[in-house]
Amino acid sequence: MTGHPLPLALTMGEPAGIGGEITLKCWAERRPGDPAFFVVDDPGRLAALARRVGIEVPVSAIASPADAAAVIDRALPVLPLSTAPDAQPGRPDPDQAHLVLESIERAVHIVQEGKASAVVTNPIQKETLYAAGFRHAGHTEFLAELAGGGLHPIMMLACPELRVVPATVHRSLRAAIEMISVELILSAGRITARALRRDFGIPAPVLAVAGLNPHAGENGSLGSEELEIIIPAIEILRSEGIDVRGPLPADTMFHARARARYDAALCMYHDQALIPLKTIDFDGGVNITLGLPFVRTSPDHGTALDIAGTGTAHPGSLQAAMRMAGEIARRRLAAAGPARDPIAAE
């Protein structure tokens, strides 16, 4: 697959977290063929952080995303924020929230303008944003609004051995169970099947749908959700030509032989999906937002405030997120053809 001509737009994330450190390490550990990228951040902050954690990374401010390709081989390209963050490692400050959001907004707008191929987001500290008045549940909902609203994006977590999609995400278990519906499963199944075809190059994807209850309900003896909600949704998806298996008992669908029989697992709630993914590949998991008109990936971990500024943060998940963003962007460009905009809409 040929390289994508446009760089990736990487966001700052929570400045008191590990985002800056893993960004520096991603540049220092770039491999041949890795996509070019720039980060929307403060050059002085990153240069000081490099000195603090003992990483030799030259930092270069750029005037526009177009400068990234010329800079990336000799320095980390940084598109400066309007002002420099004033944050101490491990000590998030709601006063810095506007800069966290500015970084996300600018990265999205740059991709929407066709000046970058994808958005890759460093982790944010949601409680700090909430304290500053942030009204979205998280990154995904904020990105949907920036994309124009009216969208219902979903989260996929992926590593080489497994892809999972939780139908409900950051909700209590009680609330998640109440949210599960035929319509929710249908939406998640359709979006996932479309993404597997377009973004992962799988022409006839197979979806495995997890049951909600132990043993997938045992035909109603351990719960009725499978009979009343999950099976009707599966039957509709099958009628639409999507190859769906299930509902499957969640305790037997993630071992190696079971994983070989499907391309993605559609799960009913957060931990049902994320526990197997993070167990299999904690350092290499990638968060991908499906259902947006642009490519967005993120590392599959949080801000790790407890180790911020210590030099011990592992960049593997961010490296995987950037490589996956580049692969998906190239597939979309190839599918769009030379006469189409490279940032193709859903």
C-alpha positions in Angstrom: 0.0 0.0 0.0 1.5 3.4 -1.0 2.2 6.1 1.5 -0.4 8.8 2.2 0.8 12.3 1.2 -0.9 14.1 4.1 0.4 14.0 7.7 -1.6 12.9 10.7 -2.8 15.6 13.2 -2.0 14.6 16.7 -3.6 16.4 19.7 -2.0 17.4 22.9 -4.3 15.6 25.3 -4.2 16.3 29.0 -0.9 18.3 29.5 -0.5 17.0 33.0 -0.6 13.4 31.7 1.7 11.2 29.6 0.5 12.5 26.2 3.6 14.7 25.7 6.0 12.0 26.8 4.6 9.3 24.5 4.5 11.8 21.6 8.2 12.5 22.1 8.9 8.8 22.2 6.8 8.1 19.1 9.0 10.6 17.2 12.2 9.2 18.6 11.2 5.6 17.7 9.8 6.2 14.2 10.3 3.4 11.8 10.7 3.6 8.0 7.2 3.8 6.5 5.6 5.3 9.5 3.2 8.2 8.6 4.4 11.7 9.0 2.6 13.6 11.8 2.5 16.9 13.6 1.2 17.6 17.1 -1.0 20.6 18.1 0.8 21.6 21.3 3.3 24.1 22.6 6.9 23.7 21.3 8.4 25.0 24.6 6.4 22.6 26.7 7.5 19.6 24.7 11.2 20.7 24.6 11.2 21.2 28.4 9.5 17.8 28.9 12.1 16.1 26.7 14.8 17.5 28.9 12.9 16.5 32.1 12.5 12.8 31.1 15.9 12.6 29.3 14.8 12.0 25.7 16.8 13.6 23.0 14.1 15.0 20.7 14.6 18.2 18.8 11.3 20.2 18.6 10.4 22.5 15.7 7.5 24.9 15.5 5.7 24.8 12.1 3.5 27.4 10.5 1.2 25.0 8.7 0.5 21.3 8.4 2.2 21.3 5.0 5.5 21.9 6.7 5.4 18.6 8.7 6.7 16.3 6.0 9.8 18.5 5.5 10.5 18.6 9.3 9.6 15.1 10.5 12.9 13.5 9.7 15.0 16.0 11.7 12.6 17.2 14.5 9.2 16.8 16.0 6.8 19.1 14.1 4.6 21.2 16.5 1.8 23.4 15.4 1.7 25.9 18.3 -1.4 26.5 20.4 -2.6 30.1 21.0 -0.9 30.1 24.4 1.4 27.8 26.2 -0.1 25.4 28.8 0.9 25.9 32.4 0.7 22.3 33.7 2.7 20.2 36.1 3.0 16.5 35.5 0.4 14.5 37.5 -1.6 17.7 38.5 -4.4 18.4 36.0 -5.8 21.9 36.2 -9.3 22.9 34.9 -7.8 26.3 33.9 -5.9 24.4 31.1 -9.1 22.8 29.7 -9.6 25.4 27.0 -6.2 24.5 25.5 -7.0 20.8 25.6 -10.2 21.5 23.6 -8.4 24.0 21.3 -6.0 21.3 20.3 -8.8 18.9 19.4 -10.8 21.5 17.6 -7.8 22.6 15.5 -6.8 19.0 14.6 -10.4 18.3 13.4 -10.7 21.4 11.4 -7.3 20.8 9.7 -8.5 17.3 8.7 -11.9 18.7 7.5 -10.0 21.2 5.4 -8.1 18.4 3.7 -4.7 19.4 5.2 -4.2 16.2 7.2 -5.3 12.6 6.7 -6.5 11.7 10.2 -6.9 12.9 13.7 -5.0 10.9 16.4 -5.9 12.0 19.9 -3.8 11.8 23.1 -5.7 10.9 26.2 -7.8 13.5 28.0 -8.7 13.8 31.7 -12.5 14.0 31.5 -13.1 15.0 35.1 -10.9 18.0 34.6 -12.8 19.0 31.5 -16.1 18.5 33.4 -14.9 20.9 36.1 -14.3 23.5 33.5 -17.8 23.1 32.1 -17.3 20.5 29.3 -20.7 19.1 28.6 -19.9 16.0 26.5 -19.5 12.5 27.8 -16.1 12.2 26.2 -13.9 12.5 23.2 -16.3 10.6 20.9 -19.3 12.8 21.6 -17.3 16.0 21.2 -15.9 14.8 17.9 -19.4 14.0 16.6 -20.4 17.6 17.4 -17.3 19.0 15.6 -18.2 16.8 12.6 -21.5 18.6 12.3 -23.8 16.8 14.7 -26.6 14.3 14.0 -24.1 11.5 14.1 -24.0 8.4 16.3 -20.4 7.3 16.3 -19.3 4.2 18.1 -16.0 3.0 19.6 -13.9 0.1 18.3 -10.9 -1.2 20.1 -8.5 -3.1 18.0 -5.2 -5.0 18.1 -3.8 -7.5 15.6 -5.6 -10.4 17.4 -9.0 -8.9 18.1 -11.5 -6.1 17.3 -14.3 -5.3 19.8 -17.2 -2.9 19.7 -19.1 -2.1 22.9 -22.7 -1.2 22.2 -22.8 0.9 25.3 -19.6 2.6 26.6 -19.2 4.9 29.6 -22.3 4.0 31.5 -22.8 2.2 34.8 -23.6 -1.5 34.3 -27.2 -0.9 35.5 -27.6 2.0 33.0 -25.9 0.0 30.2 -28.4 -2.9 30.6 -31.3 -0.4 30.4 -29.9 1.2 27.3 -29.6 -2.1 25.3 -32.2 -2.2 22.5 -32.8 -3.6 19.1 -32.1 -0.2 17.5 -28.8 0.2 19.4 -27.5 -3.2 18.3 -28.6 -2.6 14.7 -26.8 0.7 14.5 -23.6 -0.7 16.0 -23.8 -3.7 13.7 -24.3 -1.7 10.6 -21.6 0.8 11.3 -19.1 -1.9 12.3 -19.8 -4.0 9.1 -19.3 -0.9 6.9 -16.1 0.0 8.7 -14.7 -3.5 8.4 -15.3 -3.4 4.6 -14.0 0.1 4.0 -11.4 0.8 6.6 -10.0 -2.7 7.1 -10.4 -4.1 3.6 -12.5 -7.1 4.6 -15.0 -7.7 1.8 -17.4 -10.0 3.7 -17.0 -9.4 7.4 -18.2 -11.7 10.1 -19.6 -10.2 13.3 -19.8 -12.2 16.6 -22.5 -10.8 18.9 -22.0 -11.4 22.6 -25.0 -12.3 24.9 -25.7 -10.1 27.8 -26.4 -12.8 30.4 -24.3 -15.8 31.5 -24.3 -18.5 28.9 -26.1 -16.1 26.6 -29.2 -16.5 28.7 -29.6 -20.2 28.2 -32.8 -19.8 26.2 -34.4 -17.5 28.7 -33.6 -19.3 31.9 -30.9 -16.8 32.9 -32.4 -13.7 31.4 -34.7 -12.6 28.6 -32.6 -10.0 26.8 -31.2 -12.4 24.3 -34.7 -13.6 23.3 -36.4 -10.2 23.3 -33.6 -7.9 22.1 -30.4 -9.5 20.8 -31.7 -12.3 18.7 -34.3 -10.0 16.9 -31.5 -7.6 16.1 -29.3 -10.3 14.8 -32.1 -11.6 12.5 -32.6 -8.1 11.0 -28.8 -7.7 10.4 -28.7 -11.1 8.7 -31.7 -10.1 6.5 -29.6 -7.1 5.4 -26.8 -9.4 4.2 -24.5 -9.0 7.2 -22.9 -12.3 8.4 -23.7 -12.3 12.1 -23.0 -15.1 14.6 -24.6 -15.3 18.0 -25.6 -14.5 20.6 -22.5 -16.1 22.0 -21.6 -16.7 25.6 -19.0 -14.0 26.5 -16.9 -16.4 28.5 -16.1 -18.6 25.5 -15.9 -16.3 22.6 -12.5 -14.7 23.1 -10.0 -17.6 23.2 -7.7 -18.0 20.2 -9.8 -20.6 18.3 -13.0 -18.6 18.8 -11.4 -15.4 17.6 -10.3 -17.0 14.4 -14.0 -17.4 13.4 -15.0 -13.7 13.3 -13.6 -10.3 12.3 -15.1 -8.2 15.2 -17.0 -8.9 18.4 -20.0 -6.7 19.2 -20.4 -6.6 22.9 -23.1 -5.3 25.2 -21.2 -3.2 27.6 -17.8 -1.6 28.2 -15.9 -4.2 30.3 -17.3 -7.1 28.3 -15.4 -5.7 25.3 -12.3 -4.1 26.9 -11.2 -6.8 29.3 -10.4 -9.3 26.6 -8.8 -6.7 24.3 -6.6 -5.3 27.1 -5.7 -8.7 28.3 -4.5 -9.8 24.9 -2.6 -6.6 24.0 -2.5 -4.0 26.7 0.3 -1.9 25.2 -0.8 -2.2 21.5 -4.6 -1.6 21.6 -6.1 1.2 19.5 -9.3 3.1 20.0 -11.0 3.8 16.6 -14.1 6.0 16.3 -16.4 4.5 13.7 -19.2 6.5 12.1 -17.4 9.9 11.7 -16.7 11.6 8.3 -13.0 11.6 9.1 -10.5 9.1 10.5 -9.9 9.2 14.3 -7.8 6.9 16.4 -6.4 7.1 19.9 -4.3 5.0 22.3 -6.3 2.6 24.3 -5.3 4.0 27.7 -5.8 7.0 29.9 -3.7 9.9 31.1 -1.7 7.8 33.6 -1.2 10.8 36.0 0.6 8.6 38.5 3.6 8.2 36.1 3.5 11.4 34.2 6.8 13.2 34.0 8.8 10.1 35.2 10.0 9.0 31.8 8.4 5.5 32.2 5.3 5.8 29.9 5.1 3.2 27.1 4.4 4.7 23.7 3.2 1.4 22.1 -0.5 2.2 22.0 0.0 5.6 20.5 2.4 4.2 17.9 -0.2 1.6 17.0 -2.9 4.3 16.8 -0.8 6.4 14.4 0.1 3.5 12.2 -3.6 2.3 12.1 -4.8 5.9 11.3 -2.3 6.0 8.4 -3.5 2.6 7.1 -7.2 3.5 7.2 -6.5 6.9 5.6 -4.7 5.2 2.7 -7.5 2.7 2.2 -10.1 5.6 2.1 -7.9 7.5 -0.4 -7.5 4.4 -2.6 -11.3 3.7 -2.5 -12.1 7.3 -3.3 -10.0 7.4 -6.4 -7.9 10.2 -7.8 -10.9 12.5 -8.5 -12.3 12.3 -5.0 -11.4 14.2 -1.9 -9.0 12.1 0.2 -11.0 12.7 3.4 -14.1 10.8 2.3 -17.3 11.1 4.2 -19.4 8.2 5.4 
